[in-house]
Amino acid sequence: MTQIDRRPLLRALFDAAVASAQPALCLPPHLPSAPKGRTIVIGAGKASAAMARALEDHWSGPLEGLVVTRYGYEVACQRIEIVQAAHPVPDAAGLRAAQRILKLVSGLTRDDLVIALISGGGSSLLVAPGAGLTLADKQAVNAALLKCGASISEMNCVRRHLSDIKGGRLAAACYPARLLTLLISDVPGDKPTDIASGPTAADPSSCADALAIIERYGIELPDAARTLLTSGQGESIKPGDPRLTDIQTRIITAPQMALQAAADVARAAGLTPYILSDSMEGEARDIGKAHAAIARQVATLGQPFQAPCVLLSGGETTVTIRGQGRGGRNVEFLLSLAVALDGLAGVHAIAGDTDGVDGMEEIAGACLTPDTLARAWALGMNPRSSLDNNDGHGFFQALGDSVVTGPTLTNVNDFRAIVIEAV
């Protein structure tokens, strides 16, 4: 049977998901009316600069502000200053930006309006070490969290309690001004407390919760960080705090919306889409095995779905780093999927981060074809060894199957699509 090259369709599915989450499309409907006083725009995240531009383009009144985005994600604005900083490990530029944002919102009145533009990546970009901590302390904790296999919710719980700006503290700093937060969600469950570690959201978690996560993963804490948590001085802003009474929070786009956009593309191609979940979590290689089991059941037994079809899923997996390779959670998932499928005919897949960066490199993800393993063996690569070495980027790059988008200017988390042909 002649196999259809589904790579163009895979890329179309991914591109549709990214396009649906562009701020120019999803932000304007959520803008409020102008206030009596000043309008201050602040923000952080990989999409924050594009969000600022979309706001500027649809706001006719006076406007000022500052947002911080990832290096390379800058978008030119006229009235809102764009600052670039490091992700996923914070740097001094992010620290200076956070300090300037806190100063910008100080001394406001009830007649003023603050619009906070928050998206994924803000946890790193908006860095303000808690009492007694240094930037180096925050960098060390952040790096350890990224390697240990903790979920995004667990990582952000720790970050909130080691910060002077996360966990609702930025919202409290805006008081008594009116505050509207516009969020692009990149987290499972779309909880405002977890998007960029919730700088404008009340936080019900505690220092004790953060310490429990630290102990669970055996993370070495700097002395000042441990003192901040054990003393309770790192407590975040809690629900019911009077400084948070005049705030509104709106999620303007999220992983589910991106998956629905991809589903429309699948239907147009004559394939039935099935959205498995928009919030999958767990070890990327384990999620890869689970997806492979479902795909095999569909392909060989027509259960629970009939081929041809497309399986879609989102969420944020984790990778416990044990090897020395180049990778990210999406290529880790895809390599695990490839190994488990073992060249099953008629199954193609794509996995990528909608921000265009999987792991530490400017590579969004990769594509999988039925002959991926055969081509790898022909080049002398052992797929299982590559997986054990966390070398997903090295593996797929050698095959010419990496997906490179450049800065997408948005972020609605991981995207996965598996196309299953009728055999």
C-alpha positions as CSV (number, residue, x, y, z in Angstrom):
1,M,0.0,0.0,0.0
2,T,1.4,3.4,-0.9
3,Q,1.7,5.7,2.1
4,I,0.5,9.3,1.9
5,D,3.0,11.9,3.1
6,R,1.0,13.5,5.9
7,R,3.7,15.9,7.0
8,P,2.1,18.9,5.2
9,L,-1.2,18.1,7.0
10,L,0.6,17.7,10.3
11,R,2.2,21.1,9.9
12,A,-1.1,22.6,8.9
13,L,-2.7,21.3,12.1
14,F,0.1,22.8,14.2
15,D,0.0,26.1,12.3
16,A,-3.8,26.4,12.8
17,A,-3.4,25.9,16.5
18,V,-0.8,28.7,16.7
19,A,-2.7,31.0,14.5
20,S,-5.9,30.7,16.6
21,A,-4.0,32.0,19.6
22,Q,-2.6,35.1,18.1
23,P,-3.2,38.2,20.3
24,A,-4.3,40.3,17.4
25,L,-7.3,37.9,17.0
26,C,-8.2,37.1,20.5
27,L,-7.4,40.2,22.6
28,P,-9.5,43.1,21.1
29,P,-12.9,41.7,22.1
30,H,-11.9,41.8,25.8
31,L,-10.8,45.5,26.1
32,P,-12.7,47.7,28.5
33,S,-13.7,51.3,28.2
34,A,-11.2,54.0,29.0
35,P,-11.1,55.1,32.7
36,K,-11.3,58.7,34.1
37,G,-7.7,58.6,35.1
38,R,-4.6,57.0,33.6
39,T,-4.4,53.7,31.7
40,I,-1.2,51.7,32.6
41,V,-0.3,48.6,30.7
42,I,2.0,46.0,32.3
43,G,2.7,42.4,31.4
44,A,5.0,39.5,31.1
45,G,5.3,36.4,28.9
46,K,6.2,35.1,25.5
47,A,3.1,36.6,24.0
48,S,3.1,39.9,26.0
49,A,4.7,42.1,23.3
50,A,2.2,40.9,20.7
51,M,-0.6,41.4,23.2
52,A,0.7,45.0,23.8
53,R,0.7,45.7,20.1
54,A,-2.9,44.4,19.7
55,L,-4.0,46.6,22.6
56,E,-2.3,49.6,21.2
57,D,-3.9,49.0,17.8
58,H,-7.4,49.1,19.4
59,W,-7.0,51.8,22.1
60,S,-7.6,55.4,21.1
61,G,-7.1,57.1,24.5
62,P,-4.0,57.9,26.5
63,L,-1.8,54.9,27.2
64,E,1.5,54.1,28.8
65,G,3.3,51.0,30.2
66,L,5.9,48.3,30.1
67,V,5.9,44.6,29.3
68,V,8.7,42.1,29.4
69,T,9.0,39.3,26.9
70,R,11.5,36.6,25.9
71,Y,14.5,37.5,23.8
72,G,13.6,37.5,20.1
73,Y,9.8,37.9,20.9
74,E,9.8,41.7,20.7
75,V,7.1,43.5,18.7
76,A,7.4,47.2,18.0
77,C,5.0,49.4,20.0
78,Q,4.6,53.2,20.1
79,R,3.3,53.8,23.6
80,I,4.1,50.7,25.5
81,E,7.8,49.9,26.2
82,I,8.9,46.4,25.4
83,V,11.7,44.9,27.4
84,Q,13.4,41.5,26.6
85,A,14.7,39.1,29.2
86,A,15.7,35.4,29.6
87,H,13.6,32.3,29.6
88,P,13.4,29.6,31.1
89,V,16.1,30.7,33.6
90,P,15.7,34.4,34.7
91,D,18.3,37.0,34.2
92,A,19.2,40.6,35.4
93,A,17.1,42.1,32.6
94,G,14.0,40.4,33.9
95,L,14.8,41.6,37.4
96,R,15.1,45.2,36.3
97,A,11.9,44.9,34.4
98,A,10.0,43.6,37.4
99,Q,11.3,46.4,39.6
100,R,10.3,49.0,37.0
101,I,6.8,47.5,36.7
102,L,6.3,47.6,40.5
103,K,7.3,51.2,40.5
104,L,5.0,52.0,37.5
105,V,1.9,50.8,39.4
106,S,2.7,52.4,42.7
107,G,0.7,55.5,43.8
108,L,-2.3,54.9,41.5
109,T,-5.8,56.0,42.4
110,R,-9.3,54.6,42.0
111,D,-9.8,56.5,38.8
112,D,-6.9,54.7,37.2
113,L,-6.9,51.4,35.2
114,V,-4.2,48.8,35.0
115,I,-4.3,46.3,32.2
116,A,-2.1,43.3,32.9
117,L,-1.1,41.2,29.8
118,I,0.1,37.8,31.1
119,S,1.1,34.7,29.2
120,G,3.2,31.6,29.5
121,G,6.9,32.2,30.3
122,G,6.1,35.0,32.7
123,S,7.4,33.1,35.7
124,S,10.9,33.4,34.4
125,L,10.6,36.8,32.8
126,L,9.0,38.6,35.7
127,V,11.5,37.9,38.5
128,A,11.6,39.7,41.9
129,P,13.4,37.6,44.5
130,G,11.7,37.4,47.9
131,A,13.2,38.9,51.1
132,G,16.8,37.9,51.5
133,L,17.1,36.1,48.2
134,T,19.4,37.1,45.3
135,L,18.9,36.6,41.6
136,A,21.5,33.8,41.7
137,D,19.3,32.0,44.3
138,K,16.2,32.3,42.1
139,Q,18.3,31.0,39.1
140,A,19.5,28.0,41.0
141,V,16.0,27.1,42.3
142,N,14.5,27.6,38.8
143,A,17.1,25.4,37.1
144,A,16.6,22.6,39.7
145,L,12.8,22.8,39.2
146,L,13.1,22.4,35.5
147,K,15.2,19.3,35.8
148,C,13.5,17.4,38.6
149,G,10.3,16.3,36.8
150,A,7.9,18.5,38.8
151,S,4.6,19.5,37.2
152,I,4.1,23.1,36.1
153,S,1.6,23.6,39.0
154,E,4.2,22.3,41.5
155,M,7.0,24.5,40.0
156,N,4.8,27.6,40.1
157,C,3.8,26.9,43.7
158,V,7.4,27.1,44.7
159,R,8.0,30.2,42.6
160,R,5.1,32.1,44.1
161,H,6.5,31.7,47.6
162,L,10.0,32.9,46.7
163,S,8.9,36.0,44.9
164,D,8.0,39.6,45.6
165,I,5.8,40.0,42.6
166,K,4.1,36.6,41.9
167,G,1.2,35.0,43.8
168,G,-1.0,38.1,43.7
169,R,1.6,40.6,44.9
170,L,1.6,42.5,41.6
171,A,-2.2,42.9,41.9
172,A,-1.8,44.1,45.5
173,A,0.8,46.7,44.3
174,C,-1.8,48.1,41.8
175,Y,-4.3,48.9,44.6
176,P,-6.5,51.0,44.7
177,A,-6.6,51.2,40.9
178,R,-9.0,49.0,38.9
179,L,-7.1,46.0,37.5
180,L,-8.0,43.9,34.4
181,T,-5.8,40.9,33.7
182,L,-5.9,39.4,30.2
183,L,-4.5,35.9,30.2
184,I,-3.2,33.6,27.4
185,S,-3.2,30.2,29.2
186,D,-0.4,27.7,28.7
187,V,-1.2,25.5,31.8
188,P,-3.4,22.5,32.3
189,G,-6.7,23.5,33.8
190,D,-6.2,27.2,32.8
191,K,-5.8,28.3,36.5
192,P,-4.8,32.0,36.8
193,T,-2.6,31.1,39.8
194,D,-0.5,28.9,37.5
195,I,-0.2,31.2,34.4
196,A,3.2,33.0,34.9
197,S,2.8,32.0,38.6
198,G,-0.2,34.2,39.1
199,P,1.2,37.7,39.6
200,T,-2.3,39.2,39.7
201,A,-4.2,36.2,41.1
202,A,-5.0,35.4,44.7
203,D,-3.1,32.2,45.8
204,P,-4.7,29.7,48.1
205,S,-1.4,27.6,48.4
206,S,1.0,28.1,51.3
207,C,4.7,28.1,52.1
208,A,4.2,24.7,53.6
209,D,2.9,23.4,50.3
210,A,6.0,24.8,48.6
211,L,8.3,23.1,51.1
212,A,6.5,19.8,50.6
213,I,7.2,20.0,46.9
214,I,10.9,20.8,47.6
215,E,11.2,17.8,49.8
216,R,9.3,15.6,47.3
217,Y,11.8,16.2,44.6
218,G,14.9,16.4,46.8
219,I,15.7,20.0,45.6
220,E,18.7,21.7,47.3
221,L,17.5,25.1,48.5
222,P,19.7,28.1,49.2
223,D,19.7,28.9,52.9
224,A,17.8,32.2,52.3
225,A,15.1,30.4,50.3
226,R,14.6,27.8,53.0
227,T,14.4,30.5,55.7
228,L,11.8,32.4,53.7
229,L,9.6,29.3,53.4
230,T,10.0,27.9,56.9
231,S,9.4,31.3,58.5
232,G,6.2,31.8,56.6
233,Q,7.5,35.2,55.4
234,G,7.1,34.0,51.8
235,E,3.3,33.7,52.0
236,S,1.5,35.0,48.9
237,I,-1.7,37.1,48.7
238,K,-4.7,35.0,49.7
239,P,-8.3,35.0,48.5
240,G,-10.4,37.6,50.2
241,D,-7.5,40.1,50.5
242,P,-9.2,43.6,50.3
243,R,-6.6,44.8,47.9
244,L,-8.0,42.4,45.3
245,T,-11.6,43.5,45.4
246,D,-11.6,45.5,42.2
247,I,-10.0,43.2,39.8
248,Q,-11.2,41.3,36.7
249,T,-9.5,38.3,35.1
250,R,-10.2,37.0,31.6
251,I,-8.7,34.1,29.8
252,I,-8.6,35.3,26.1
253,T,-7.4,32.0,24.6
254,A,-6.3,28.6,25.9
255,P,-5.1,25.2,24.7
256,Q,-8.7,23.9,24.1
257,M,-9.3,26.7,21.6
258,A,-6.2,25.8,19.7
259,L,-7.1,22.2,19.6
260,Q,-10.5,23.1,18.2
261,A,-8.9,25.2,15.5
262,A,-6.8,22.1,14.5
263,A,-9.9,19.9,14.6
264,D,-11.4,22.2,11.9
265,V,-8.4,21.7,9.7
266,A,-8.6,17.9,10.1
267,R,-12.3,17.9,9.1
268,A,-11.5,20.0,6.0
269,A,-9.0,17.3,5.1
270,G,-11.7,14.6,5.3
271,L,-10.5,13.2,8.7
272,T,-12.5,12.9,11.8
273,P,-10.8,14.7,14.8
274,Y,-10.9,13.5,18.4
275,I,-9.7,15.8,21.1
276,L,-8.4,13.5,23.8
277,S,-7.6,16.2,26.4
278,D,-6.3,19.8,26.6
279,S,-4.6,19.2,29.9
280,M,-2.4,16.1,29.9
281,E,0.3,16.0,32.4
282,G,3.0,13.5,33.4
283,E,6.3,12.3,32.2
284,A,6.6,13.0,28.4
285,R,7.8,9.5,27.6
286,D,4.9,7.9,29.6
287,I,2.4,10.1,27.7
288,G,4.1,9.0,24.5
289,K,3.6,5.3,25.4
290,A,-0.1,5.9,26.3
291,H,-0.8,7.7,23.0
292,A,1.0,4.9,21.1
293,A,-1.3,2.3,22.7
294,I,-4.4,4.3,21.7
295,A,-3.1,4.8,18.2
296,R,-2.4,1.1,17.8
297,Q,-5.8,0.1,19.0
298,V,-7.4,2.5,16.5
299,A,-5.2,1.4,13.6
300,T,-5.5,-2.4,14.2
301,L,-8.9,-2.9,15.8
302,G,-10.9,0.3,15.1
303,Q,-11.4,1.0,18.8
304,P,-12.4,3.4,20.3
305,F,-12.4,5.3,17.0
306,Q,-12.5,4.3,13.3
307,A,-9.7,5.4,11.0
308,P,-9.0,7.6,9.2
309,C,-8.9,10.0,12.1
310,V,-6.8,12.5,13.9
311,L,-6.1,12.3,17.7
312,L,-5.4,15.7,19.2
313,S,-4.1,16.6,22.7
314,G,-2.6,19.4,24.6
315,G,-1.3,20.1,28.1
316,E,2.2,20.3,29.6
317,T,4.3,17.2,30.2
318,T,7.5,17.0,32.2
319,V,10.9,15.5,31.6
320,T,13.1,14.1,34.3
321,I,16.5,14.7,32.8
322,R,18.9,11.8,33.2
323,G,20.9,12.1,30.0
324,Q,23.2,14.6,28.3
325,G,21.3,15.1,25.0
326,R,19.5,18.0,23.5
327,G,15.8,17.9,24.0
328,G,12.5,19.2,25.2
329,R,9.2,17.6,26.4
330,N,7.6,17.5,22.9
331,V,10.4,15.7,21.2
332,E,10.8,13.4,24.2
333,F,7.1,12.5,23.8
334,L,7.5,12.0,20.1
335,L,10.6,9.8,20.4
336,S,8.8,7.7,23.0
337,L,5.8,7.5,20.7
338,A,8.0,6.3,17.8
339,V,9.7,3.6,19.9
340,A,6.4,2.3,21.1
341,L,4.7,2.3,17.7
342,D,7.8,0.5,16.2
343,G,7.1,1.6,12.6
344,L,3.3,0.9,12.6
345,A,2.0,1.6,9.1
346,G,-0.3,4.5,8.5
347,V,0.5,6.5,11.6
348,H,2.0,10.0,11.4
349,A,2.4,12.5,14.2
350,I,3.6,15.9,15.2
351,A,4.4,17.3,18.6
352,G,5.5,20.9,19.3
353,D,5.4,23.8,21.7
354,T,3.1,26.5,20.4
355,D,5.6,29.2,21.5
356,G,8.2,27.8,19.0
357,V,10.7,26.7,21.7
358,D,10.8,23.1,23.0
359,G,13.3,22.9,25.9
360,M,16.2,25.3,25.5
361,E,16.4,25.5,21.7
362,E,14.7,27.5,19.0
363,I,13.0,24.3,17.7
364,A,9.3,23.9,18.3
365,G,9.2,20.1,18.0
366,A,9.2,17.5,15.3
367,C,7.3,15.2,13.0
368,L,7.0,11.4,13.0
369,T,6.4,9.1,10.0
370,P,6.0,5.3,9.8
371,D,9.6,5.0,8.5
372,T,11.2,7.2,11.2
373,L,12.8,4.3,13.0
374,A,14.0,2.6,9.8
375,R,15.6,5.9,8.7
376,A,17.2,6.3,12.1
377,W,18.7,2.8,12.1
378,A,20.0,3.4,8.6
379,L,22.0,6.4,9.9
380,G,23.4,4.4,12.8
381,M,21.2,5.9,15.4
382,N,19.6,3.8,18.2
383,P,16.2,5.3,19.0
384,R,16.0,3.8,22.5
385,S,19.5,5.1,23.3
386,S,18.5,8.6,22.1
387,L,15.5,8.5,24.3
388,D,17.5,7.4,27.3
389,N,19.9,10.3,26.7
390,N,17.0,12.8,26.4
391,D,18.3,13.6,22.9
392,G,15.0,14.2,21.0
393,H,16.3,17.2,19.2
394,G,19.5,15.5,18.1
395,F,17.5,12.5,16.9
396,F,14.9,14.3,14.8
397,Q,17.3,17.0,13.6
398,A,19.5,14.2,12.1
399,L,16.5,12.9,10.2
400,G,15.5,16.4,8.9
401,D,12.2,16.2,10.8
402,S,12.5,19.0,13.2
403,V,9.8,21.7,13.2
404,V,11.2,25.2,13.3
405,T,8.9,28.1,13.4
406,G,10.8,31.0,14.9
407,P,9.0,33.2,17.5
408,T,5.3,32.5,17.3
409,L,4.4,35.4,19.6
410,T,1.9,33.3,21.5
411,N,1.9,30.3,23.9
412,V,-0.9,27.9,24.5
413,N,1.3,25.0,25.6
414,D,2.1,21.8,23.9
415,F,0.3,20.5,20.8
416,R,0.1,16.9,19.7
417,A,-1.6,15.4,16.6
418,I,-1.6,11.8,15.5
419,V,-3.0,11.0,12.0
420,I,-4.1,7.4,11.6
421,E,-4.9,6.1,8.2
422,A,-7.4,3.4,7.3
423,V,-5.4,0.2,6.5
